[in-house]
Amino acid sequence: MAGFGNIRKGRREAVDNLGFNEGGDCPRCGGDAQPSTMTGYLSCVSCQHEWQDPDYVEESNTHAVPTYHQDTEKIEEFKREIESGSLAGVLGVEKNLSKKQEESLARLEDKWMTGMQGHFNTATEERKPLMISFDDDDNIVSTEVAALTVVANGFDGGEEIRLEYPGMGTEFYCFNVNDPNGWRKGRSAEDTARSITTTINNNSELVFATLEGVRISFELRSDQLKSESLVLFVDDPGGTDIVAEKNGIVLDARNLQDFEDYRSIVELVLEDGIISPSEDQLLWSMRQQLGIDDVYHVQMVLEMYGEDTLKECTSCGKMAQLYPEYAAWYCQSCEEWC
């Protein structure tokens, strides 16, 4: 029966703990009181019972209702702190801006918000709203390198957009909903332009596309790329539904009027001293439109850029050298004339 001794001992201790002692503070066991963790209550030292302190007097704290004037004062105080610190001017708290400065800030805000209108794949890339650059006078410099405009919505098949960069290859985007790099024809020119913008932003490694109405503006994805080397080419065999533009010059053979127009295109192409495959095709179609022979074309190239003008080989992608005596370019790698 030794095991039952501990039970009896525990019962006796429980009776002693819960027993009432006269003269104490606790209403349950008569134990001594101590301050409780709850305001206005007491706690028993013995049984931990808590009861309301009869001598507690609640303090009445009245809080002033916030007013418009108090909020204004806090805002002004915050502005004064910012103006006096290292962040002065960052949050636009200056009030003494000139008219030109205000107009500049307005253009900056408009440019920034416009850059957020482009469609891109947020799951695979982080894009800043717009890569803004400034000149020495803190004027905003446009980062647009080329643009497309959907002038009609009569796409009937065969339309193609090419983006090229020497050494990085060519990106092909066509009117074909079944192609991963294809776009769809919308109910309006704006819907079609939106589809083209989304397709390019989801697939291009060269440019960001920004949509404004029916005009698609392109910016280079990397600061390492040069704007003069980017090539934009549009093949629109059925009619004029989409037009390419670079440096304010429309890149369309059907838009040419005379030799001066052709010279302007050649100057644009030779900005980087390299004729890419798409640029070569564009110049060829323009020569067909105006009746310019290849010899006259080579003479114009020599006059503008000299014998150092290179042509990217369509077969291997290497650079072919110009041989003026043959009025053609020769690729040493392929051992073929380009």
C-alpha positions as CSV (number, residue, x, y, z in Angstrom):
1,M,0.0,0.0,0.0
2,A,3.0,2.2,-0.2
3,G,1.9,3.6,-3.5
4,F,-1.2,5.1,-2.0
5,G,0.8,7.2,0.5
6,N,1.8,9.6,-2.2
7,I,-1.8,10.1,-3.3
8,R,-2.9,10.8,0.3
9,K,0.0,13.2,0.7
10,G,-0.9,15.1,-2.4
11,R,-4.5,15.4,-1.2
12,R,-3.4,16.8,2.1
13,E,-1.2,19.4,0.3
14,A,-4.1,20.3,-2.0
15,V,-6.4,20.8,1.0
16,D,-3.7,23.0,2.7
17,N,-3.2,25.0,-0.5
18,L,-6.9,25.6,-1.1
19,G,-7.9,26.0,2.5
20,F,-9.2,29.4,3.7
21,N,-7.1,31.4,6.0
22,E,-8.8,34.1,7.9
23,G,-7.2,37.5,7.9
24,G,-5.9,37.3,4.4
25,D,-6.8,39.3,1.3
26,C,-7.7,36.6,-1.2
27,P,-11.5,35.9,-1.2
28,R,-10.9,32.3,-2.2
29,C,-8.1,31.1,0.2
30,G,-7.4,34.1,2.4
31,G,-3.8,34.4,1.0
32,D,-1.8,37.6,0.6
33,A,-2.4,39.9,-2.4
34,Q,0.1,41.1,-4.9
35,P,-0.3,43.4,-8.0
36,S,-1.8,41.6,-11.0
37,T,-0.6,41.9,-14.6
38,M,-4.0,43.3,-15.4
39,T,-4.6,47.0,-14.6
40,G,-7.1,47.3,-11.7
41,Y,-6.8,43.8,-10.4
42,L,-4.9,41.9,-7.6
43,S,-3.5,38.4,-7.6
44,C,-3.2,35.9,-4.8
45,V,0.3,34.7,-3.8
46,S,-0.9,31.3,-2.9
47,C,-3.6,30.2,-5.4
48,Q,-3.0,32.8,-8.1
49,H,-6.6,33.8,-8.1
50,E,-7.3,37.3,-9.5
51,W,-9.9,39.8,-8.3
52,Q,-10.7,43.4,-8.9
53,D,-8.9,45.9,-6.7
54,P,-11.6,47.8,-4.7
55,D,-9.2,50.7,-4.2
56,Y,-8.3,51.2,-7.8
57,V,-9.3,54.5,-9.4
58,E,-9.3,54.6,-13.2
59,E,-7.5,57.6,-14.7
60,S,-9.6,59.4,-17.4
61,N,-7.3,60.4,-20.3
62,T,-9.1,62.5,-22.9
63,H,-7.5,62.5,-26.4
64,A,-7.9,65.5,-28.6
65,V,-9.7,64.8,-31.9
66,P,-7.3,65.3,-34.8
67,T,-8.1,68.4,-36.9
68,Y,-7.2,69.6,-40.3
69,H,-5.0,72.3,-38.9
70,Q,-3.0,69.8,-36.8
71,D,-2.4,67.6,-39.9
72,T,-1.2,70.7,-41.8
73,E,1.2,71.6,-39.1
74,K,2.7,68.1,-39.1
75,I,3.1,68.1,-42.9
76,E,4.8,71.5,-42.8
77,E,7.1,70.3,-40.0
78,F,8.0,67.2,-42.1
79,K,8.8,69.4,-45.1
80,R,11.1,71.6,-43.0
81,E,13.0,68.6,-41.7
82,I,13.4,67.3,-45.3
83,E,14.6,70.7,-46.6
84,S,17.1,71.1,-43.9
85,G,18.6,67.6,-44.3
86,S,20.5,65.6,-46.9
87,L,17.3,64.7,-48.7
88,A,16.4,68.3,-49.5
89,G,14.7,68.4,-52.9
90,V,14.3,64.7,-53.4
91,L,10.6,64.8,-52.6
92,G,9.8,67.9,-54.6
93,V,9.2,70.2,-51.6
94,E,10.8,73.3,-53.1
95,K,8.4,76.1,-53.9
96,N,10.7,78.4,-55.8
97,L,10.9,76.6,-59.1
98,S,11.1,78.5,-62.3
99,K,8.6,78.0,-65.1
100,K,11.2,76.1,-67.1
101,Q,11.9,73.8,-64.2
102,E,8.2,73.1,-63.6
103,E,7.8,72.3,-67.3
104,S,10.8,70.0,-67.2
105,L,9.4,68.1,-64.2
106,A,6.1,67.8,-66.0
107,R,7.8,66.3,-69.1
108,L,9.8,64.0,-66.9
109,E,6.6,62.7,-65.1
110,D,4.8,62.3,-68.4
111,K,7.7,60.4,-69.9
112,W,8.0,58.2,-66.9
113,M,4.3,57.3,-66.9
114,T,4.3,56.8,-70.7
115,G,7.1,54.2,-70.3
116,M,4.8,52.2,-68.0
117,Q,2.3,51.6,-70.7
118,G,4.3,48.9,-72.5
119,H,3.3,45.3,-72.1
120,F,6.0,42.9,-71.0
121,N,6.4,39.5,-69.3
122,T,6.5,40.4,-65.6
123,A,7.1,36.7,-64.7
124,T,10.5,36.5,-66.4
125,E,11.9,40.0,-66.2
126,E,12.1,43.2,-64.2
127,R,11.7,46.3,-66.3
128,K,12.1,49.8,-65.2
129,P,9.3,52.0,-66.5
130,L,11.6,53.9,-68.8
131,M,15.4,54.3,-69.1
132,I,15.6,58.1,-68.9
133,S,18.8,59.8,-69.9
134,F,19.8,63.5,-69.7
135,D,22.2,65.7,-71.6
136,D,24.7,68.1,-70.0
137,D,22.0,70.7,-69.5
138,D,19.8,68.2,-67.6
139,N,17.3,68.1,-70.5
140,I,15.6,64.8,-71.1
141,V,17.1,62.9,-74.1
142,S,14.8,60.5,-75.9
143,T,15.8,56.9,-75.6
144,E,13.7,55.8,-78.6
145,V,15.8,54.1,-81.2
146,A,13.1,53.1,-83.7
147,A,9.4,52.8,-84.0
148,L,6.5,51.0,-85.8
149,T,3.2,52.4,-86.8
150,V,0.1,50.3,-87.7
151,V,-1.4,52.6,-90.4
152,A,-4.1,50.1,-91.4
153,N,-5.6,46.8,-90.2
154,G,-5.8,44.9,-93.4
155,F,-3.3,42.2,-92.7
156,D,-3.8,39.3,-95.1
157,G,-0.7,37.2,-94.4
158,G,3.0,37.4,-95.0
159,E,3.7,40.5,-92.9
160,E,6.9,40.3,-90.9
161,I,8.9,42.4,-88.5
162,R,12.7,41.9,-88.1
163,L,14.9,43.2,-85.4
164,E,18.6,42.8,-86.0
165,Y,21.9,43.6,-84.3
166,P,25.3,42.8,-85.8
167,G,26.8,39.7,-84.0
168,M,23.5,39.0,-82.1
169,G,21.4,37.7,-85.0
170,T,17.9,38.5,-86.2
171,E,14.6,38.3,-84.3
172,F,11.6,37.4,-86.6
173,Y,8.0,38.4,-85.7
174,C,5.3,37.6,-88.1
175,F,1.5,37.8,-88.5
176,N,0.8,34.2,-87.4
177,V,-1.2,33.3,-84.2
178,N,0.2,29.8,-84.3
179,D,3.9,30.9,-84.2
180,P,5.4,31.6,-80.7
181,N,6.8,34.9,-82.1
182,G,3.6,35.7,-84.0
183,W,1.0,38.3,-83.3
184,R,-2.7,38.3,-84.0
185,K,-4.9,40.7,-85.9
186,G,-7.2,42.6,-83.6
187,R,-10.6,44.2,-84.2
188,S,-8.8,47.6,-84.7
189,A,-5.4,48.9,-85.5
190,E,-4.9,49.7,-81.8
191,D,-5.6,46.1,-80.8
192,T,-3.2,44.8,-83.4
193,A,-0.5,47.2,-82.3
194,R,-1.1,46.0,-78.7
195,S,-0.6,42.4,-79.8
196,I,2.6,43.2,-81.6
197,T,3.9,45.1,-78.5
198,T,3.1,42.2,-76.2
199,T,4.8,39.7,-78.5
200,I,8.0,41.7,-78.9
201,N,8.3,42.4,-75.1
202,N,7.8,38.7,-74.3
203,N,10.4,37.5,-76.7
204,S,12.9,40.1,-77.7
205,E,16.4,40.2,-76.3
206,L,17.2,43.5,-78.0
207,V,14.5,46.0,-77.3
208,F,11.6,47.1,-75.0
209,A,8.4,48.0,-76.8
210,T,6.1,50.8,-75.6
211,L,2.7,51.3,-77.0
212,E,1.0,54.7,-77.6
213,G,-2.1,54.3,-79.7
214,V,-1.0,52.7,-83.0
215,R,2.6,53.7,-82.6
216,I,5.1,51.2,-81.0
217,S,8.3,52.8,-79.7
218,F,11.5,50.8,-79.2
219,E,14.2,51.2,-76.6
220,L,17.4,49.1,-76.3
221,R,17.4,46.6,-73.4
222,S,21.0,47.1,-72.6
223,D,23.3,50.2,-72.3
224,Q,25.9,48.1,-74.0
225,L,24.0,48.1,-77.3
226,K,24.4,51.0,-79.7
227,S,21.3,52.7,-81.2
228,E,22.9,53.1,-84.6
229,S,23.5,49.4,-84.9
230,L,19.9,48.3,-84.3
231,V,18.1,47.4,-87.5
232,L,14.4,47.5,-87.9
233,F,12.9,46.0,-91.1
234,V,9.3,45.4,-92.1
235,D,8.2,43.2,-94.9
236,D,4.6,44.1,-95.9
237,P,3.9,42.4,-99.2
238,G,0.2,42.9,-99.5
239,G,0.0,46.6,-98.9
240,T,0.9,49.4,-96.5
241,D,-0.4,48.2,-93.2
242,I,2.6,48.8,-91.0
243,V,5.5,51.3,-91.4
244,A,8.9,51.3,-89.8
245,E,10.7,54.4,-88.8
246,K,14.2,55.3,-87.5
247,N,15.7,58.7,-86.8
248,G,12.5,60.2,-88.2
249,I,13.0,58.5,-91.6
250,V,10.4,56.1,-92.9
251,L,11.9,52.8,-94.0
252,D,9.6,51.9,-96.8
253,A,10.7,51.5,-100.5
254,R,7.2,52.6,-101.6
255,N,7.7,56.0,-99.8
256,L,10.8,56.9,-101.9
257,Q,10.6,59.8,-104.4
258,D,14.1,60.3,-105.7
259,F,17.8,59.6,-105.3
260,E,18.1,62.0,-102.3
261,D,15.6,59.8,-100.4
262,Y,17.7,56.8,-101.2
263,R,20.9,58.6,-100.1
264,S,19.2,59.5,-96.7
265,I,18.5,55.8,-96.2
266,V,22.0,54.8,-97.1
267,E,23.4,57.3,-94.6
268,L,21.1,55.9,-91.9
269,V,22.2,52.3,-92.7
270,L,25.9,53.2,-92.6
271,E,25.8,54.9,-89.2
272,D,27.6,51.9,-87.7
273,G,29.6,51.1,-90.9
274,I,27.9,47.7,-91.2
275,I,25.2,46.6,-93.7
276,S,23.1,43.8,-92.1
277,P,21.1,41.3,-94.1
278,S,17.8,43.1,-93.5
279,E,19.4,46.4,-94.4
280,D,20.8,44.9,-97.5
281,Q,17.3,43.6,-98.5
282,L,15.8,47.1,-97.8
283,L,18.4,48.8,-99.9
284,W,17.9,46.3,-102.7
285,S,14.1,46.9,-102.8
286,M,14.7,50.6,-102.9
287,R,17.1,50.3,-105.8
288,Q,14.5,48.3,-107.6
289,Q,11.9,51.0,-106.9
290,L,14.1,53.8,-108.2
291,G,16.0,51.9,-110.9
292,I,19.5,52.3,-109.2
293,D,22.1,49.8,-110.3
294,D,24.6,48.1,-107.9
295,V,27.6,49.9,-109.2
296,Y,26.0,53.3,-108.4
297,H,25.1,52.0,-105.0
298,V,28.7,50.9,-104.2
299,Q,30.0,54.3,-105.4
300,M,27.6,56.0,-103.0
301,V,28.8,53.7,-100.1
302,L,32.5,54.5,-100.9
303,E,31.8,58.2,-101.0
304,M,30.0,58.1,-97.6
305,Y,32.0,55.6,-95.6
306,G,34.9,54.4,-97.7
307,E,36.3,50.9,-98.3
308,D,36.0,50.0,-94.6
309,T,32.2,49.4,-95.0
310,L,31.4,45.9,-93.9
311,K,28.5,43.6,-94.8
312,E,27.2,40.9,-92.5
313,C,27.2,37.6,-94.4
314,T,23.8,36.0,-94.7
315,S,25.3,32.5,-94.5
316,C,27.7,32.5,-91.6
317,G,27.1,35.9,-89.9
318,K,30.8,36.9,-90.3
319,M,31.8,40.3,-91.7
320,A,32.5,40.5,-95.5
321,Q,35.0,42.9,-96.9
322,L,34.2,45.4,-99.7
323,Y,36.1,45.0,-103.0
324,P,35.5,48.3,-104.9
325,E,36.9,46.9,-108.2
326,Y,34.2,44.2,-108.2
327,A,31.5,46.4,-106.7
328,A,30.7,43.7,-104.2
329,W,31.5,42.2,-100.8
330,Y,33.4,38.9,-100.3
331,C,33.2,36.7,-97.2
332,Q,36.5,34.9,-96.5
333,S,34.8,32.4,-94.2
334,C,32.3,31.2,-96.8
335,E,34.5,32.1,-99.8
336,E,31.4,33.6,-101.4
337,W,30.4,37.0,-102.8
338,C,27.7,38.7,-100.7
